[in-house]
Amino acid sequence: MIEPSVGIPVPVPYVGSSRILSLIPVILSVIAGSTDVIGFLALSGLFTAHITGNLVVLAAHIVTGGQANVAAMLSVPIFMAVLGLTRLLAAALEWIGVPTLRPLLLVQFLLLAGFLLICVAIGTRFDPQSTLAVIAGMLGVSAMAVQNALVQISLRGAPSTAVMTTNLTRFIMDCGEVLLGRNPNSIAEARTRAKHTWPAVVGFGTGCALGAVCEARFGLWSLALPTSLALLAFAIALADYLTEVSSDRVHG
């Protein structure tokens, strides 16, 4: 296997290139759904993945004279900053010839692990408005920012794993194209997109349900669910890479 040289573009894997790789968007969708619900229930209505939801809730509190949520106010600039930093990290990795998928999945896992550890360390004295709770929430927001970025940077053809309004719209439009379209190429493209979109929608819904049940039963320990899934996603990407390396050696 010939390693990429510095400055040479690194190929970005296509989500449908292998069955194992196609599992990653589904797992990421479950992570987003469960993290979003757990954060909402445990952190006074903070959305870690649905950032625009924080703007809506914050505006409603301000207009009605309610107490502004510090975490909600910080979530948008933190999300934007982490998106930018993730793109810079990806650019640096690409420059030295390192595929970005595995490093970004590892960063997401570490952020979710930090989210879990801080919340568990606070324990039963958990105050959603405390400094530690806000820091924990921002780690969750940062993890979701990395996830949103890596889907666009590191996996060609992958749907959004956290924005289900877009996915549902795209899926219904693609179904309409498959049923009513006349251009064979457009129909084929729509069918391929729909095949990758519906598992993400189902995964997000499943994650929301699991997150709600786990939070009600285990409290903040429920964050172990998305954290474990993030580790699984990293392991899958690593296994796919090692399989590719082994295949290159055999045929090289």
PyRosetta script that sets phi, psi and omega in degrees:
from pyrosetta import init, pose_from_sequence

init()
pose = pose_from_sequence("MIEPSVGIPVPVPYVGSSRILSLIPVILSVIAGSTDVIGFLALSGLFTAHITGNLVVLAAHIVTGGQANVAAMLSVPIFMAVLGLTRLLAAALEWIGVPTLRPLLLVQFLLLAGFLLICVAIGTRFDPQSTLAVIAGMLGVSAMAVQNALVQISLRGAPSTAVMTTNLTRFIMDCGEVLLGRNPNSIAEARTRAKHTWPAVVGFGTGCALGAVCEARFGLWSLALPTSLALLAFAIALADYLTEVSSDRVHG")
pose.set_psi(1, 128.9)
pose.set_omega(1, -179.5)
pose.set_phi(2, -93.3)
pose.set_psi(2, 120.7)
pose.set_omega(2, -179.1)
pose.set_phi(3, -72.7)
pose.set_psi(3, 142.1)
pose.set_omega(3, 178.5)
pose.set_phi(4, -62.4)
pose.set_psi(4, 144.3)
pose.set_omega(4, 178.3)
pose.set_phi(5, -87.9)
pose.set_psi(5, 161.5)
pose.set_omega(5, 179.9)
pose.set_phi(6, -60.8)
pose.set_psi(6, 131.8)
pose.set_omega(6, 176.8)
pose.set_phi(7, 90.6)
pose.set_psi(7, -14.7)
pose.set_omega(7, 178.8)
pose.set_phi(8, -84.7)
pose.set_psi(8, 130.8)
pose.set_omega(8, -178.6)
pose.set_phi(9, -54.9)
pose.set_psi(9, 136.8)
pose.set_omega(9, 178.6)
pose.set_phi(10, -93.0)
pose.set_psi(10, 129.2)
pose.set_omega(10, 179.5)
pose.set_phi(11, -60.9)
pose.set_psi(11, 137.5)
pose.set_omega(11, 177.6)
pose.set_phi(12, -98.3)
pose.set_psi(12, 124.6)
pose.set_omega(12, -176.8)
pose.set_phi(13, -64.9)
pose.set_psi(13, 145.4)
pose.set_omega(13, 175.3)
pose.set_phi(14, -88.6)
pose.set_psi(14, 135.2)
pose.set_omega(14, -172.6)
pose.set_phi(15, -60.4)
pose.set_psi(15, -27.1)
pose.set_omega(15, -178.9)
pose.set_phi(16, -95.7)
pose.set_psi(16, 9.7)
pose.set_omega(16, -176.3)
pose.set_phi(17, -73.1)
pose.set_psi(17, -22.1)
pose.set_omega(17, 176.4)
pose.set_phi(18, -150.8)
pose.set_psi(18, 151.7)
pose.set_omega(18, -178.3)
pose.set_phi(19, -63.6)
pose.set_psi(19, -38.2)
pose.set_omega(19, -177.4)
pose.set_phi(20, -68.5)
pose.set_psi(20, -36.3)
pose.set_omega(20, -179.7)
pose.set_phi(21, -70.2)
pose.set_psi(21, -31.1)
pose.set_omega(21, -179.7)
pose.set_phi(22, -69.0)
pose.set_psi(22, -13.1)
pose.set_omega(22, 177.6)
pose.set_phi(23, -75.1)
pose.set_psi(23, -24.6)
pose.set_omega(23, -173.0)
pose.set_phi(24, -61.7)
pose.set_psi(24, -48.3)
pose.set_omega(24, 178.4)
pose.set_phi(25, -59.7)
pose.set_psi(25, -35.3)
pose.set_omega(25, 178.8)
pose.set_phi(26, -64.8)
pose.set_psi(26, -46.1)
pose.set_omega(26, 179.4)
pose.set_phi(27, -62.9)
pose.set_psi(27, -42.2)
pose.set_omega(27, 179.3)
pose.set_phi(28, -63.1)
pose.set_psi(28, -35.1)
pose.set_omega(28, 178.1)
pose.set_phi(29, -65.9)
pose.set_psi(29, -40.9)
pose.set_omega(29, 176.6)
pose.set_phi(30, -63.5)
pose.set_psi(30, -40.6)
pose.set_omega(30, 177.7)
pose.set_phi(31, -59.9)
pose.set_psi(31, -48.0)
pose.set_omega(31, -178.2)
pose.set_phi(32, -62.7)
pose.set_psi(32, -45.7)
pose.set_omega(32, -179.2)
pose.set_phi(33, -62.5)
pose.set_psi(33, -46.4)
pose.set_omega(33, -177.5)
pose.set_phi(34, -69.6)
pose.set_psi(34, -41.5)
pose.set_omega(34, 179.2)
pose.set_phi(35, -64.3)
pose.set_psi(35, -40.9)
pose.set_omega(35, -179.7)
pose.set_phi(36, -62.3)
pose.set_psi(36, -46.2)
pose.set_omega(36, -178.6)
pose.set_phi(37, -67.2)
pose.set_psi(37, -44.9)
pose.set_omega(37, -179.6)
pose.set_phi(38, -62.4)
pose.set_psi(38, -43.9)
pose.set_omega(38, 177.7)
pose.set_phi(39, -62.2)
pose.set_psi(39, -40.2)
pose.set_omega(39, -179.6)
pose.set_phi(40, -64.1)
pose.set_psi(40, -43.5)
pose.set_omega(40, -177.3)
pose.set_phi(41, -74.1)
pose.set_psi(41, -36.7)
pose.set_omega(41, -172.5)
pose.set_phi(42, -95.7)
pose.set_psi(42, -21.0)
pose.set_omega(42, -173.5)
pose.set_phi(43, -118.1)
pose.set_psi(43, 42.4)
pose.set_omega(43, 174.6)
pose.set_phi(44, 55.5)
pose.set_psi(44, 45.9)
pose.set_omega(44, 173.9)
pose.set_phi(45, 83.8)
pose.set_psi(45, 18.3)
pose.set_omega(45, 178.3)
pose.set_phi(46, -77.9)
pose.set_psi(46, 125.5)
pose.set_omega(46, 171.8)
pose.set_phi(47, -91.8)
pose.set_psi(47, 120.6)
pose.set_omega(47, 178.7)
pose.set_phi(48, -85.2)
pose.set_psi(48, -30.6)
pose.set_omega(48, -178.8)
pose.set_phi(49, -103.1)
pose.set_psi(49, -38.2)
pose.set_omega(49, -177.7)
pose.set_phi(50, -90.6)
pose.set_psi(50, 75.3)
pose.set_omega(50, -171.6)
pose.set_phi(51, -64.4)
pose.set_psi(51, -37.1)
pose.set_omega(51, 178.5)
pose.set_phi(52, -62.9)
pose.set_psi(52, -26.2)
pose.set_omega(52, 176.2)
pose.set_phi(53, -62.6)
pose.set_psi(53, -33.8)
pose.set_omega(53, 177.7)
pose.set_phi(54, -64.6)
pose.set_psi(54, -37.3)
pose.set_omega(54, 177.8)
pose.set_phi(55, -64.1)
pose.set_psi(55, -41.1)
pose.set_omega(55, 179.7)
pose.set_phi(56, -63.8)
pose.set_psi(56, -48.5)
pose.set_omega(56, -179.3)
pose.set_phi(57, -63.5)
pose.set_psi(57, -42.1)
pose.set_omega(57, -179.8)
pose.set_phi(58, -63.1)
pose.set_psi(58, -44.9)
pose.set_omega(58, 179.0)
pose.set_phi(59, -62.5)
pose.set_psi(59, -39.9)
pose.set_omega(59, 179.6)
pose.set_phi(60, -63.8)
pose.set_psi(60, -41.6)
pose.set_omega(60, 178.6)
pose.set_phi(61, -64.1)
pose.set_psi(61, -42.0)
pose.set_omega(61, -177.4)
pose.set_phi(62, -66.4)
pose.set_psi(62, -45.7)
pose.set_omega(62, -177.4)
pose.set_phi(63, -66.1)
pose.set_psi(63, -38.3)
pose.set_omega(63, -177.6)
pose.set_phi(64, -87.7)
pose.set_psi(64, 1.0)
pose.set_omega(64, 178.3)
pose.set_phi(65, 81.0)
pose.set_psi(65, 15.2)
pose.set_omega(65, 178.2)
pose.set_phi(66, -78.0)
pose.set_psi(66, 174.5)
pose.set_omega(66, -179.3)
pose.set_phi(67, -79.3)
pose.set_psi(67, 126.6)
pose.set_omega(67, 179.4)
pose.set_phi(68, -71.1)
pose.set_psi(68, 136.0)
pose.set_omega(68, 179.5)
pose.set_phi(69, -86.2)
pose.set_psi(69, 118.9)
pose.set_omega(69, -178.1)
pose.set_phi(70, -59.4)
pose.set_psi(70, -43.3)
pose.set_omega(70, -178.9)
pose.set_phi(71, -62.0)
pose.set_psi(71, -40.1)
pose.set_omega(71, 178.7)
pose.set_phi(72, -63.9)
pose.set_psi(72, -39.0)
pose.set_omega(72, 179.0)
pose.set_phi(73, -66.0)
pose.set_psi(73, -36.6)
pose.set_omega(73, -178.0)
pose.set_phi(74, -80.9)
pose.set_psi(74, -21.8)
pose.set_omega(74, -169.9)
pose.set_phi(75, -61.1)
pose.set_psi(75, -41.0)
pose.set_omega(75, -176.9)
pose.set_phi(76, -67.5)
pose.set_psi(76, -51.9)
pose.set_omega(76, 178.1)
pose.set_phi(77, -64.0)
pose.set_psi(77, -34.9)
pose.set_omega(77, 177.6)
pose.set_phi(78, -65.4)
pose.set_psi(78, -44.2)
pose.set_omega(78, 178.8)
pose.set_phi(79, -58.7)
pose.set_psi(79, -46.1)
pose.set_omega(79, -179.5)
pose.set_phi(80, -65.1)
pose.set_psi(80, -41.9)
pose.set_omega(80, -179.1)
pose.set_phi(81, -64.5)
pose.set_psi(81, -42.7)
pose.set_omega(81, -179.1)
pose.set_phi(82, -68.7)
pose.set_psi(82, -35.9)
pose.set_omega(82, 173.6)
pose.set_phi(83, -57.1)
pose.set_psi(83, -46.6)
pose.set_omega(83, 178.8)
pose.set_phi(84, -62.6)
pose.set_psi(84, -44.1)
pose.set_omega(84, 179.7)
pose.set_phi(85, -65.1)
pose.set_psi(85, -36.3)
pose.set_omega(85, 178.5)
pose.set_phi(86, -64.5)
pose.set_psi(86, -40.8)
pose.set_omega(86, 178.4)
pose.set_phi(87, -65.8)
pose.set_psi(87, -38.0)
pose.set_omega(87, 177.2)
pose.set_phi(88, -64.3)
pose.set_psi(88, -43.0)
pose.set_omega(88, 178.3)
pose.set_phi(89, -62.3)
pose.set_psi(89, -43.7)
pose.set_omega(89, 179.0)
pose.set_phi(90, -62.0)
pose.set_psi(90, -40.7)
pose.set_omega(90, 179.2)
pose.set_phi(91, -63.6)
pose.set_psi(91, -39.9)
pose.set_omega(91, 178.6)
pose.set_phi(92, -65.1)
pose.set_psi(92, -42.0)
pose.set_omega(92, 178.3)
pose.set_phi(93, -64.1)
pose.set_psi(93, -42.8)
pose.set_omega(93, 178.9)
pose.set_phi(94, -62.8)
pose.set_psi(94, -37.7)
pose.set_omega(94, -178.3)
pose.set_phi(95, -63.5)
pose.set_psi(95, -36.9)
pose.set_omega(95, -179.8)
pose.set_phi(96, -92.4)
pose.set_psi(96, 6.8)
pose.set_omega(96, 174.1)
pose.set_phi(97, 83.0)
pose.set_psi(97, 27.5)
pose.set_omega(97, -179.4)
pose.set_phi(98, -108.6)
pose.set_psi(98, 123.1)
pose.set_omega(98, 175.1)
pose.set_phi(99, -57.4)
pose.set_psi(99, 141.9)
pose.set_omega(99, -169.1)
pose.set_phi(100, -87.9)
pose.set_psi(100, -17.9)
pose.set_omega(100, -170.9)
pose.set_phi(101, -59.2)
pose.set_psi(101, -52.9)
pose.set_omega(101, -175.7)
pose.set_phi(102, -65.9)
pose.set_psi(102, -45.7)
pose.set_omega(102, 177.9)
pose.set_phi(103, -60.3)
pose.set_psi(103, -40.0)
pose.set_omega(103, -179.0)
pose.set_phi(104, -70.7)
pose.set_psi(104, -36.8)
pose.set_omega(104, 174.6)
pose.set_phi(105, -63.9)
pose.set_psi(105, -37.2)
pose.set_omega(105, 177.8)
pose.set_phi(106, -65.9)
pose.set_psi(106, -41.6)
pose.set_omega(106, 177.7)
pose.set_phi(107, -61.4)
pose.set_psi(107, -43.2)
pose.set_omega(107, 178.4)
pose.set_phi(108, -61.1)
pose.set_psi(108, -43.9)
pose.set_omega(108, 178.2)
pose.set_phi(109, -59.5)
pose.set_psi(109, -44.7)
pose.set_omega(109, -178.5)
pose.set_phi(110, -63.5)
pose.set_psi(110, -39.1)
pose.set_omega(110, 178.1)
pose.set_phi(111, -66.3)
pose.set_psi(111, -42.6)
pose.set_omega(111, 177.8)
pose.set_phi(112, -67.1)
pose.set_psi(112, -36.6)
pose.set_omega(112, 177.2)
pose.set_phi(113, -63.4)
pose.set_psi(113, -40.0)
pose.set_omega(113, 176.1)
pose.set_phi(114, -64.8)
pose.set_psi(114, -40.5)
pose.set_omega(114, 175.7)
pose.set_phi(115, -57.2)
pose.set_psi(115, -48.5)
pose.set_omega(115, 179.6)
pose.set_phi(116, -63.1)
pose.set_psi(116, -48.5)
pose.set_omega(116, -174.6)
pose.set_phi(117, -63.3)
pose.set_psi(117, -42.1)
pose.set_omega(117, -179.8)
pose.set_phi(118, -66.2)
pose.set_psi(118, -44.2)
pose.set_omega(118, -179.1)
pose.set_phi(119, -63.0)
pose.set_psi(119, -42.2)
pose.set_omega(119, 179.8)
pose.set_phi(120, -68.2)
pose.set_psi(120, -36.9)
pose.set_omega(120, -179.7)
pose.set_phi(121, -65.3)
pose.set_psi(121, -34.8)
pose.set_omega(121, 178.4)
pose.set_phi(122, -65.6)
pose.set_psi(122, -36.8)
pose.set_omega(122, 174.5)
pose.set_phi(123, 71.5)
pose.set_psi(123, -150.4)
pose.set_omega(123, -174.4)
pose.set_phi(124, -70.4)
pose.set_psi(124, -14.3)
pose.set_omega(124, 179.2)
pose.set_phi(125, -85.7)
pose.set_psi(125, 21.6)
pose.set_omega(125, -173.5)
pose.set_phi(126, -63.2)
pose.set_psi(126, 122.7)
pose.set_omega(126, 175.1)
pose.set_phi(127, -118.3)
pose.set_psi(127, 112.3)
pose.set_omega(127, -175.8)
pose.set_phi(128, -57.7)
pose.set_psi(128, -21.1)
pose.set_omega(128, -178.5)
pose.set_phi(129, -96.1)
pose.set_psi(129, -0.1)
pose.set_omega(129, -179.4)
pose.set_phi(130, -72.4)
pose.set_psi(130, 162.0)
pose.set_omega(130, -179.0)
pose.set_phi(131, -60.7)
pose.set_psi(131, -44.3)
pose.set_omega(131, -179.7)
pose.set_phi(132, -63.9)
pose.set_psi(132, -39.0)
pose.set_omega(132, 179.3)
pose.set_phi(133, -65.5)
pose.set_psi(133, -39.9)
pose.set_omega(133, 178.0)
pose.set_phi(134, -64.7)
pose.set_psi(134, -42.5)
pose.set_omega(134, 177.7)
pose.set_phi(135, -61.1)
pose.set_psi(135, -44.3)
pose.set_omega(135, 178.7)
pose.set_phi(136, -59.9)
pose.set_psi(136, -45.3)
pose.set_omega(136, 179.0)
pose.set_phi(137, -60.5)
pose.set_psi(137, -38.4)
pose.set_omega(137, 179.6)
pose.set_phi(138, -69.4)
pose.set_psi(138, -28.6)
pose.set_omega(138, 173.3)
pose.set_phi(139, -66.7)
pose.set_psi(139, -39.6)
pose.set_omega(139, 176.2)
pose.set_phi(140, -64.4)
pose.set_psi(140, -44.2)
pose.set_omega(140, 177.1)
pose.set_phi(141, -60.9)
pose.set_psi(141, -42.3)
pose.set_omega(141, 179.5)
pose.set_phi(142, -63.2)
pose.set_psi(142, -40.2)
pose.set_omega(142, 178.2)
pose.set_phi(143, -61.4)
pose.set_psi(143, -41.3)
pose.set_omega(143, 179.4)
pose.set_phi(144, -70.7)
pose.set_psi(144, -31.7)
pose.set_omega(144, 175.3)
pose.set_phi(145, -64.3)
pose.set_psi(145, -44.2)
pose.set_omega(145, 177.6)
pose.set_phi(146, -61.5)
pose.set_psi(146, -42.1)
pose.set_omega(146, -179.8)
pose.set_phi(147, -62.9)
pose.set_psi(147, -45.2)
pose.set_omega(147, 178.8)
pose.set_phi(148, -61.1)
pose.set_psi(148, -37.9)
pose.set_omega(148, -179.4)
pose.set_phi(149, -71.7)
pose.set_psi(149, -44.9)
pose.set_omega(149, -173.6)
pose.set_phi(150, -66.6)
pose.set_psi(150, -30.5)
pose.set_omega(150, 177.7)
pose.set_phi(151, -62.4)
pose.set_psi(151, -35.3)
pose.set_omega(151, 179.4)
pose.set_phi(152, -83.9)
pose.set_psi(152, -31.8)
pose.set_omega(152, -175.1)
pose.set_phi(153, -87.5)
pose.set_psi(153, -40.2)
pose.set_omega(153, -164.0)
pose.set_phi(154, -110.3)
pose.set_psi(154, -6.7)
pose.set_omega(154, -178.7)
pose.set_phi(155, -137.7)
pose.set_psi(155, 103.6)
pose.set_omega(155, 177.0)
pose.set_phi(156, -68.7)
pose.set_psi(156, 137.5)
pose.set_omega(156, 176.0)
pose.set_phi(157, 82.7)
pose.set_psi(157, 0.9)
pose.set_omega(157, -179.6)
pose.set_phi(158, -81.8)
pose.set_psi(158, 140.2)
pose.set_omega(158, 175.8)
pose.set_phi(159, -76.3)
pose.set_psi(159, 170.4)
pose.set_omega(159, 171.2)
pose.set_phi(160, -62.8)
pose.set_psi(160, 141.0)
pose.set_omega(160, -179.8)
pose.set_phi(161, -105.6)
pose.set_psi(161, 3.6)
pose.set_omega(161, -178.1)
pose.set_phi(162, -135.6)
pose.set_psi(162, -12.8)
pose.set_omega(162, -177.6)
pose.set_phi(163, -111.4)
pose.set_psi(163, 90.7)
pose.set_omega(163, -172.6)
pose.set_phi(164, -78.6)
pose.set_psi(164, -22.3)
pose.set_omega(164, 175.6)
pose.set_phi(165, -61.1)
pose.set_psi(165, -46.0)
pose.set_omega(165, 177.4)
pose.set_phi(166, -63.6)
pose.set_psi(166, -43.7)
pose.set_omega(166, -179.4)
pose.set_phi(167, -63.0)
pose.set_psi(167, -45.2)
pose.set_omega(167, -180.0)
pose.set_phi(168, -62.6)
pose.set_psi(168, -42.4)
pose.set_omega(168, 178.4)
pose.set_phi(169, -61.8)
pose.set_psi(169, -47.1)
pose.set_omega(169, -179.5)
pose.set_phi(170, -62.9)
pose.set_psi(170, -41.0)
pose.set_omega(170, -177.9)
pose.set_phi(171, -65.3)
pose.set_psi(171, -45.2)
pose.set_omega(171, -179.5)
pose.set_phi(172, -65.8)
pose.set_psi(172, -41.5)
pose.set_omega(172, 178.3)
pose.set_phi(173, -63.5)
pose.set_psi(173, -40.4)
pose.set_omega(173, 179.2)
pose.set_phi(174, -67.4)
pose.set_psi(174, -39.2)
pose.set_omega(174, 175.8)
pose.set_phi(175, -61.7)
pose.set_psi(175, -40.4)
pose.set_omega(175, 177.3)
pose.set_phi(176, -63.3)
pose.set_psi(176, -38.8)
pose.set_omega(176, 178.7)
pose.set_phi(177, -65.8)
pose.set_psi(177, -41.5)
pose.set_omega(177, 178.9)
pose.set_phi(178, -63.0)
pose.set_psi(178, -40.0)
pose.set_omega(178, -176.4)
pose.set_phi(179, -81.1)
pose.set_psi(179, -34.3)
pose.set_omega(179, -170.5)
pose.set_phi(180, -117.5)
pose.set_psi(180, -12.6)
pose.set_omega(180, -176.5)
pose.set_phi(181, -67.9)
pose.set_psi(181, 159.7)
pose.set_omega(181, -179.2)
pose.set_phi(182, -117.9)
pose.set_psi(182, -17.0)
pose.set_omega(182, -179.5)
pose.set_phi(183, -88.5)
pose.set_psi(183, 115.7)
pose.set_omega(183, -177.5)
pose.set_phi(184, -57.1)
pose.set_psi(184, -38.2)
pose.set_omega(184, -179.9)
pose.set_phi(185, -66.7)
pose.set_psi(185, -42.9)
pose.set_omega(185, 178.9)
pose.set_phi(186, -65.3)
pose.set_psi(186, -37.8)
pose.set_omega(186, 178.7)
pose.set_phi(187, -65.1)
pose.set_psi(187, -42.4)
pose.set_omega(187, 179.5)
pose.set_phi(188, -63.8)
pose.set_psi(188, -41.9)
pose.set_omega(188, 178.6)
pose.set_phi(189, -65.0)
pose.set_psi(189, -41.9)
pose.set_omega(189, 179.9)
pose.set_phi(190, -64.8)
pose.set_psi(190, -40.7)
pose.set_omega(190, 179.6)
pose.set_phi(191, -63.6)
pose.set_psi(191, -40.7)
pose.set_omega(191, 178.7)
pose.set_phi(192, -65.5)
pose.set_psi(192, -44.4)
pose.set_omega(192, 178.8)
pose.set_phi(193, -62.0)
pose.set_psi(193, -44.8)
pose.set_omega(193, -178.8)
pose.set_phi(194, -61.9)
pose.set_psi(194, -36.7)
pose.set_omega(194, 179.7)
pose.set_phi(195, -62.5)
pose.set_psi(195, -32.7)
pose.set_omega(195, -179.9)
pose.set_phi(196, -90.0)
pose.set_psi(196, -19.8)
pose.set_omega(196, -174.8)
pose.set_phi(197, -83.9)
pose.set_psi(197, -44.5)
pose.set_omega(197, -173.1)
pose.set_phi(198, -62.3)
pose.set_psi(198, -35.4)
pose.set_omega(198, 177.3)
pose.set_phi(199, -63.4)
pose.set_psi(199, -32.7)
pose.set_omega(199, 178.9)
pose.set_phi(200, -67.5)
pose.set_psi(200, -39.3)
pose.set_omega(200, 178.5)
pose.set_phi(201, -64.5)
pose.set_psi(201, -46.6)
pose.set_omega(201, 178.2)
pose.set_phi(202, -63.2)
pose.set_psi(202, -40.9)
pose.set_omega(202, -180.0)
pose.set_phi(203, -62.3)
pose.set_psi(203, -42.5)
pose.set_omega(203, 179.6)
pose.set_phi(204, -63.7)
pose.set_psi(204, -44.8)
pose.set_omega(204, 178.1)
pose.set_phi(205, -61.7)
pose.set_psi(205, -40.6)
pose.set_omega(205, 177.4)
pose.set_phi(206, -63.5)
pose.set_psi(206, -41.9)
pose.set_omega(206, 178.5)
pose.set_phi(207, -62.4)
pose.set_psi(207, -40.5)
pose.set_omega(207, 177.7)
pose.set_phi(208, -60.8)
pose.set_psi(208, -45.5)
pose.set_omega(208, -178.9)
pose.set_phi(209, -64.6)
pose.set_psi(209, -46.8)
pose.set_omega(209, -179.9)
pose.set_phi(210, -64.1)
pose.set_psi(210, -41.6)
pose.set_omega(210, -180.0)
pose.set_phi(211, -61.9)
pose.set_psi(211, -42.8)
pose.set_omega(211, 179.7)
pose.set_phi(212, -64.5)
pose.set_psi(212, -45.1)
pose.set_omega(212, -179.7)
pose.set_phi(213, -64.0)
pose.set_psi(213, -45.5)
pose.set_omega(213, -177.9)
pose.set_phi(214, -66.8)
pose.set_psi(214, -38.9)
pose.set_omega(214, 179.7)
pose.set_phi(215, -65.8)
pose.set_psi(215, -39.5)
pose.set_omega(215, 178.5)
pose.set_phi(216, -66.2)
pose.set_psi(216, -32.3)
pose.set_omega(216, -175.9)
pose.set_phi(217, -90.3)
pose.set_psi(217, -40.8)
pose.set_omega(217, -171.3)
pose.set_phi(218, -118.1)
pose.set_psi(218, 0.5)
pose.set_omega(218, -179.2)
pose.set_phi(219, 65.5)
pose.set_psi(219, -139.5)
pose.set_omega(219, -175.2)
pose.set_phi(220, -73.1)
pose.set_psi(220, -12.5)
pose.set_omega(220, 171.9)
pose.set_phi(221, -63.8)
pose.set_psi(221, -16.9)
pose.set_omega(221, 179.5)
pose.set_phi(222, -62.9)
pose.set_psi(222, -19.3)
pose.set_omega(222, 177.2)
pose.set_phi(223, -66.0)
pose.set_psi(223, -12.1)
pose.set_omega(223, 174.5)
pose.set_phi(224, -63.6)
pose.set_psi(224, -26.3)
pose.set_omega(224, 180.0)
pose.set_phi(225, -63.7)
pose.set_psi(225, -59.7)
pose.set_omega(225, 179.3)
pose.set_phi(226, -64.9)
pose.set_psi(226, -31.1)
pose.set_omega(226, 179.0)
pose.set_phi(227, -65.4)
pose.set_psi(227, -44.1)
pose.set_omega(227, 178.4)
pose.set_phi(228, -64.5)
pose.set_psi(228, -39.0)
pose.set_omega(228, 178.8)
pose.set_phi(229, -67.1)
pose.set_psi(229, -34.7)
pose.set_omega(229, 176.3)
pose.set_phi(230, -63.8)
pose.set_psi(230, -39.9)
pose.set_omega(230, 176.6)
pose.set_phi(231, -65.1)
pose.set_psi(231, -38.4)
pose.set_omega(231, 177.7)
pose.set_phi(232, -63.7)
pose.set_psi(232, -42.2)
pose.set_omega(232, 178.6)
pose.set_phi(233, -61.4)
pose.set_psi(233, -41.7)
pose.set_omega(233, 177.1)
pose.set_phi(234, -63.3)
pose.set_psi(234, -42.0)
pose.set_omega(234, 179.9)
pose.set_phi(235, -63.4)
pose.set_psi(235, -38.9)
pose.set_omega(235, 178.6)
pose.set_phi(236, -64.7)
pose.set_psi(236, -44.8)
pose.set_omega(236, 178.6)
pose.set_phi(237, -63.4)
pose.set_psi(237, -38.5)
pose.set_omega(237, 178.5)
pose.set_phi(238, -66.5)
pose.set_psi(238, -41.8)
pose.set_omega(238, 179.0)
pose.set_phi(239, -63.3)
pose.set_psi(239, -40.3)
pose.set_omega(239, 178.3)
pose.set_phi(240, -63.5)
pose.set_psi(240, -40.4)
pose.set_omega(240, 179.4)
pose.set_phi(241, -65.8)
pose.set_psi(241, -44.4)
pose.set_omega(241, -179.3)
pose.set_phi(242, -65.5)
pose.set_psi(242, -35.5)
pose.set_omega(242, 176.2)
pose.set_phi(243, -63.9)
pose.set_psi(243, -41.1)
pose.set_omega(243, 179.0)
pose.set_phi(244, -66.2)
pose.set_psi(244, -42.0)
pose.set_omega(244, 178.9)
pose.set_phi(245, -62.8)
pose.set_psi(245, -44.2)
pose.set_omega(245, 179.6)
pose.set_phi(246, -62.5)
pose.set_psi(246, -39.8)
pose.set_omega(246, 178.9)
pose.set_phi(247, -66.7)
pose.set_psi(247, -38.4)
pose.set_omega(247, 179.4)
pose.set_phi(248, -65.4)
pose.set_psi(248, -38.0)
pose.set_omega(248, -179.7)
pose.set_phi(249, -67.2)
pose.set_psi(249, -39.3)
pose.set_omega(249, -178.5)
pose.set_phi(250, -66.1)
pose.set_psi(250, -40.7)
pose.set_omega(250, -177.7)
pose.set_phi(251, -92.4)
pose.set_psi(251, -3.6)
pose.set_omega(251, -178.4)
pose.set_phi(252, -88.2)
pose.dump_pdb("model.pdb")
